Every structure is written in structure tokens, then in C-alpha cells.
Amino acid sequence: MQIGDYSLGQNICDEPHLAEISQLEYKALPKTFVGEKILRAPDVTFLGHSWNMLLGTINDCIYKLSAQFTSDNGHMADTVYSEAITFCSNQYGSPSLSEGGAVTKWITSFGNVIVDRRSMFDMHSVNFQATSGSLVRKSRLLLTRITPMRTVLALLLSAVAAYTLSFATDLLLGGLFGVYPKTAFLPTFTWSVISGVAFIGAVKVASLRGWLSIPFVVFGTLALFGALVGTHPHSFGVAAAMLILSALIWRFSRRTLQTPL
């Protein structure tokens, strides 16, 4: 994909006319990947119109092309938006997502293309973004540091999720094996929902970190100990479920360092 003189995957380390955005602008456009820079390029002509141009780069290679057309004429912005939609439809076929006629997305062989139309304070804009899937998949996420308070809160939420899930799993397996009455199945759903909400909260607080698996290991180990010394063999299943889930959380937290598009 190419816009003006710039294309996805292009190495721009020797381009003197590109300027990195300011630290204040990074507050609005924070970096996502290790080795990322956001560069401002001279305006380009695309689809017969002038567009402001930003380049997202990782280790000096362009992974995102971000072009913006702005005008105080709403009809002109509508026209440019329509032309961009037509261009992408001719190039990449039917869009994979269309939200109310204001955001349209295509999944392509190289990554994705998103076109959106916005208006604010009598100014109208069309944003055209193309992202390289291969460069994103090979890049490591830049995880922001979290405060001790957020760490404690995330661990607490993860512990709630682990406990309620172990309880739900115990009720489910106990009911299946006849250890508990059939009425045990109904609370299983409620406790599972509580577990899911708590874990989503933990991820929202601290993102998907490997240490969020620690409570699941703890409750899995407790279930295993209970199965070895107790009289409920279904606790082996609870332990297995918790330990497998902890391994999956750890694995996926590692994979978020190489995030797909």
C-alpha cells in the first residue's frame, strides 16, 4: 500500500524532511511498540486532494500510513470520503466493517485499511489509515509501567476471579459426579460470570500480565492438595482446570508482546 511517496515497509532512516512529533503530541498519540516513532511528513497528493501525513515507524520501517484530509466544507469532506471508499472497494473488494457510514474497514493481504469521516467545530475530516500486519506481528508491545496500587488491585481482582472460578468448577464437576445435588449447577453460571468480570477488570487495570496467573496457580495447587488428602476425587479436575488456565494466561500474556494486527 502506498500513499504519495510513502509505502508500508519502506525504510525511511535517511529521509531528512521527516520530523518526529513533539512530546505533547505523543500524549494524544502514545507509542504502542518498542522502537516506534511517529513522524510528520510533508503533505501528499492522494486521490486528487492534499492530505496531511503521519507515518508510524518501527525501527525506521513504516508500519502505518495515516493521512488526513481536512476542510471547512462538509460537502467536500463527504466527496473525499466517498472517493476514498470507492478507491478501497475497487482495490480490496467489499469492506469487512462499516459502522453507520462513518467508519469503513478492509482486511487485506498486507494488513488493514480504515477510512473514517469526522466533524467537529465546523471542521470536517477524512482519515485514511493503512497498517502493515507483518510488521505489527513481528513487533513487541511497549507495556507501560503500572503503579504499586494498580498492581495490588489487579492481583486482588485476579484472586477473586481465580477463587470464584475454582468454586464454579468445583460445583460443576461435583454435580456431574454426583457429589453435590443437581441444584449445584445453577450457581455455577453465576460464579463463572463473577469470575469473568473480575478477570476482565484485572486486565483493564494492568493489561494482560503474566503475574495475573499467580492466583490461578495458588487455587489450582490448593485444589490438588485437597484432592490428594480429601475424599472428593473430582477436585483433581478442578486443579487441572485451574493450572491449565494459569498456563494459558501466562502464554497469552507473552504473546501480547508480539500482537497480531
N, C-alpha and C positions, 0 to 999 in steps of 0.2 A: 504494500500500500504506500502511495506517495502523495504528498501534498506540497505543491511548489517544488522547491529543491530538496526536500527532506523526505526520507523514506524510513520505514521501520527496519531496524537492524543496522542502519548506517552508523559508522564510526565518525564522530564529529570532534575528536580531540584537537584537530588543527583548524578549527573554524573560529577565527578571531572576532567575527561580528556577532557572536552569541554572548549574551550576558546572563549570569545566574541571577535569579530573583533575590530580593532582599530578605533579611531575617524576618521582617514584619510580614512580608508576603507568605513566607513559609508557615506563619501562624494560621493563615487561611488555607494554605495548600501544604499540609505537612508531608514529609517524606514517608514513603512506605517501605522501601527496600534498602538494604545495605549497599553503599556505593551509588546511591541515587542523587541526581541533581536535576533541578528544574530550570531550564534555560529559556530566556526570551529571545526569539528570533525576529528579524525584520518582517514586516507584513508581506504576505504572499498573495498572489492572484490564484484563485481556485474557483472553478465553475463560473468564471467571468466576473467575479467580485473580489474585493480586497478583504482579507481576513487577518486578524491578529493571530500570532502564532506562539505557542509554548511547546517546548519539547521536554518530555520526560526521558531522562537517560539513566542507564545503569552501567557504571564503569565505561562511560563515554559512548555507549551504544544506545541509539534511540529505541525505547520500548513503547513510547506513547506519543502520538501526534495529537495535539489539541489546538484546533483552530476555532476562532470565534468571529462571527460577523455581527456587528452592532449598527443600529440605525435608530433615529427618532421617528422613522416612518414605519408603522406597524404593517402596512400593506407590503412594503418592500421586504421586511423580515419574513412575512408569510410566503412571499415569492421565492426567496432564497431557501427557506425551509423545504418548500415543495420541490425545488430543483435538486436539493441535496437528497431528498427521499427518492426521487426519480433516478438520480445517478447511482445510488447504492442498490436500488432494486434492479437496475439494468446490469450492475456488476455482480451482485451477490444473490439475486433472487428475492423471494418473499422474506420479509423480516420475521425474526423469531419472537419479537416482542413489540407490541405497540400499545402505549398507555395513553388513552384519551386523545390521541393525535398530537401529543406534545413531546413524547419520548419514543423513539423507534430504535430497535437494536437488531443487528445481524450477527450471526455466528458464522465465521468464515474459516477458510483453510489456514489462515495465518493468525487468527485471533478473533477479535470482535470489533465492530464499528457501532457507535452510538451517536445518534443525531437527536438533539432536543431543542425546543423553542421556548424562550422565556421572555417575560416582560416585567419591568419594574421602573417606577418613577418616569413614565413616558419614554423609557428607552427599551428597545426591543433587541433581542439577541438570538442567534442561532449558533449552537455549539456542535462541532463535528469532531469526534474523538475516535481514533483508531489505536488499538493496543495489540502488541505482539504477544501471542500466547507462549511461544517458545522461550522468549527472554524472561517472561514472568515466571514460568515454571522452573527455570534454572536459577532464579534469584532467591536470596534469603530475606525474609521479612525483618524489618527493623523494629524489634519489640521495645516499646517504651518502658522505662523503669517505673515501677509502681511503689507507692508509699507503704511503710510497715502497716498502717491502719488498713489499707486496702488489701494487703496480703492476709492479714488476720481475718478480715471479713470474708474474703474469698475462701479461705480454708474452712471457716465456720459454715459457710453455705455448702461447700463440698462435703463436709462431715454430715450435715443434715441430709443431703442428697444420698450419701452412702448408707446412712442408718435407715432412712425410710425405704430405700430400695432393698436393702437386706431384709427388712421386715416384710415388705411386699412379696419378695421372692420366697421367704420362709412360709408365708401364708399360702401362696400358690402351690408350692411343692408339697407342703403339709396337707393341703386339701386334696391334691391329686393322689397322694399315697395313703390317704385315709387317716392320717394322724390327727387332723383337725376336721371339724364338721364342714359340710358343704357351704355353710354360711360364711366361711373364711374367704371365699372367692370375691365377694363384693368389696370388702375393704382393700383388696389387692389393687384395684383400679385407683382408688383414692390415694393410697400411699405412693403409687407409681407416679401419679400426676404431681404430687408434692415433691417427689424426688426430682422429676424432670424440671420443674420450675426452679427449685433450689440450685440445681447444677447450671441451668441457663443463667441464673443470677450470678453464680461464681464466675462464669466465663465473661459475663458483661463487666464484672468488676476488675478482673485481672487478665482477660483474654484466655485462650486455651494454653495453660502452662502445665508442664509435666508434673509439678508437685501437687496439682489438684487430684492426682490419682492416689495420694498417700492415704486419705481416709478410706478409700475403697479397699486398699491393701490391708488396712487395720481391721476393718469389719469382715473382710474375707478370711483373714487369719483367725479372728475370734470364732467365726462360723466353723472353720476347720477344726479348731481346738474343741469346740462344742460337739462336733460330730465324732471326734476320737474318744472323748470321755463320756459323752451322753448316750441317750437311748433313742435319738432321732436320726437315723441314717440319712434322711433327706437333707440334713444340714451340709452333707458333702456337696450336694447340688448347689446350695446357697453359696458355699465357699468357692466353688468352681465359677459360678456366675460372677461373683464379685471380683475374683482375681483376674478373670478373663477381661472384664470390663476395665479394670485398672490398667491392664496391659494395652488395651485399645486406646484409652485416654492418653497414656504415655506416648504411644506410637503416633497418634494423630497430632499430638502437640509437637512432636518432632517434625512431622510432615508440614505443619504450618510454616516452617522455616523455608519451605520450597512450595509456595502456594500456586495452584493452577489458576488459570485465568477465570 
